[in-house]
Amino acid sequence: MFKKPFSFDGRIRRTEYGISIIIYIILYTAIIEITKKDNPGMGLAIIPMLWFLWAQGAKRCHDMDKNGWFQIIPFYVLGMLFIEGDTYLNKHGENPKLKNEPKAYTKTEVNTVTEQVAKPPVYDDSTIKNNVTNMEVRNVNHSNFQDVLRQLRNIPFVKSLNNTLLDSTGSIIITHDNTSQYLSNEFKKTIEGINILDVSDGNIIIKIK
């Protein structure tokens, strides 16, 4: 926590962002009180505090797989305080919740970010043929369900799809080469606005944000 508080790169958790706001409010209030007592030069101290708040806000946006500029949207800060970040790696880095947990590491460069994951996945195994994975899609409507199907068809080793959609939950039976973990990794690269909740042999659960 607070390893690079003035950097705009990476991701932070809701807890760190909430503490950052409290720190900013306390210091801002103290600076204003000091400047009222014939110390106008102290007002310049607000500049690094604003930088700190914007940097932490950008990283909180990254945790939700959003651009840092989203924090200027009115009331978006409420989402930054309460919406959970991506469970898995996104283009801004790994899930900060996993950084302090004991892990076996496998490193691969994705968008110049080093991925560190709890279990070493099989990224490619061309000997696995005609594998079948059931993908459960939660919080989905017809439109974004079609987007999911479209992106799956664009993955070269996906052979066929059988799908059903009931209310807000969809089910897709995917016949493909390679492993379910590798399928999940490749699918994550092709589409935004999803959380991958669980991956196991033959099963993937995702949720539309």
N, C-alpha and C positions, 0 to 999 in steps of 0.2 A: 504493500500500500504506500502511495506517495513516493514512488521510486524516481519518477521523472515528472514532477508536478507542472513544469512549465513547457513540456513537450506536447505537441499536437499529434503525435504518432502513438498508435496502439489502442488499447481498450482498458476501461476501468469498470468496476462494479457499481451498483446503485449505492452501496454503503459508502464507498470512497467519495462519490459525487455529492451525496448528502452532507458528509462531513466537510467537504470543500466549501459548500454554500454557507455552512455555519461559520467556518473560519473566516470567509470573506465578509460576512455580515458583522462579526465581532471586530475585525480589524478596520473595516470601513467606518463603523461607528466611532471607534477610538480615534481614527485619523481626523474625522470631522470635528470631534470635540477638541482635539489639539489645535486644529487650524482656527478655531473660534477664539483661542487664547493667544492671539497675536503671533501665531506661528504659521503664516500662510504658505511657507515653503514646504511644509509637511504634506500639503495637498498633492504634491507630485508622487507621493508614495502610493496613491490610488492607482497609478499606471501599472506597476507590476502586479498589483492585486487583481486588476481587470484582466491582465494577461493570464494570470493563474486561473481565474474563473473560466475564461474562454477556452483555455487549453484543456482543463478538466471536462468542460462541457463537450468539447469536440470528441474526446475519447469515450465519453458516455454515449454519444451518438454512434460512434464506431461500434460499440458493444451491441447496439441494436441493428448493425449493418446499414447505418445511415450516414450521409455526408455530414460533416461537422457544422455546416451552415444551417442545418435543421433547427439548431438551438435558438435561432433568431425568430422562429415562428411563435406568435403569441400563444402563451399557455403550454407550449410544447415541453417546457421544463417539468410539468406535472408527469408527462409520460416518461421523461428521463429519470424521474425519481421512483416511479412505480412499475414500469414495464421491464420485464426480465430480458436480459440480453440473449444473443444467439447461444445455443447450447454447445455448438461445435465451432470449429475454425471458420472464420469468414475472411474476407480479403484484407481486413485490418489487423488480423492476428488471432491467436488462440483464445479460448474462453478463459478469462482471468480467474474464474472460480477453480479451475483445475491446477493453477500454478503452484499451490501449496500442498497438493495431494501427492502421496508417494506414487511414482509412475515408472513404467518401463518405457524408454523413449525410442521412437523411430523418427528420424528427421528427413523431411523432404521439402524442397523449396517450392512454394506455391505463391505466385505473385510476389516474389522476393521476401516472403515471410517464412521463417523456419517453423514448421509444425511440430508440436510436441503433444502427443496423445496418450491417454491412459493405457491403451492396449495397442501393441504394434500390429497394425492392419496389414493384410495382404493387398498390395496395390495392383498387382498384375500377376495373373497366373493363366497363361494361355492354354494350359492342359485341362482347365475346367470348361466343359462344354454342356450346353443345354441345361443350365441351371435354372431353377424357378424360384422367384422371389415374390412374396405378397407385400405390396406397398399399401399401407393404410393412410389415407389422406384426411385429416381432420380440419374442421372449420373452413370448409370449402363450398363454393357455389359453382354453377355450371361453367361460368366464364373462366375462373382460374383453374378449374379442374381440366378444362381443355388445354390451358397453357401447360399444365403438368404433363399431360399426354403428349403434347407437341414436343416438349423438350426431351422426353424419354425416347421418342422416335428418332431424335437427332443423335442419340448416342450410338456409335457404330456397332457395338457388340450386342445391342438389344435386337432380338429377333421377332418377337410378337408381343402384343398386349391384349388382354381381355379385361374389361372394366365395367364397374357398376357404380352408380351414384344414388344414395338414399339420403334425403334431407341434406345435412351438412357433412356427411362422411362418405368418402369414396373408397373403393377398393380396386386395386389394379394388380392383376396377375401378370408378371413379367417373365418371359422366357428369354434367357440371355446367356452368353458365355461369360466366364469369369465369376468372381465371388459377389455376394450381396454387399459386402463392405466396399469393394471396389466400385460397384454400381452406385452406391450411396455417395462415394467421393466424387465420381464423375458427374452425377446429377447435381450435386451441390454447386459445382462450378458453372453450370449452365443456367441457373435460375435464381432470382432474388425473391425476397419476401417470404421465406419459409424457415421453419425451425425443424431440424432433424431430431426427434425426441428419442429414438431408439433404433439400433441396428443390431441384428443378430443373424445367424445363418438361416436364410430363407425368409426373413421378415425385416421390413423397414417401416417405421412409423414417422410421419411428418405432419406438421401443423402449419396451416397458412396463417401468416401474421395478420 
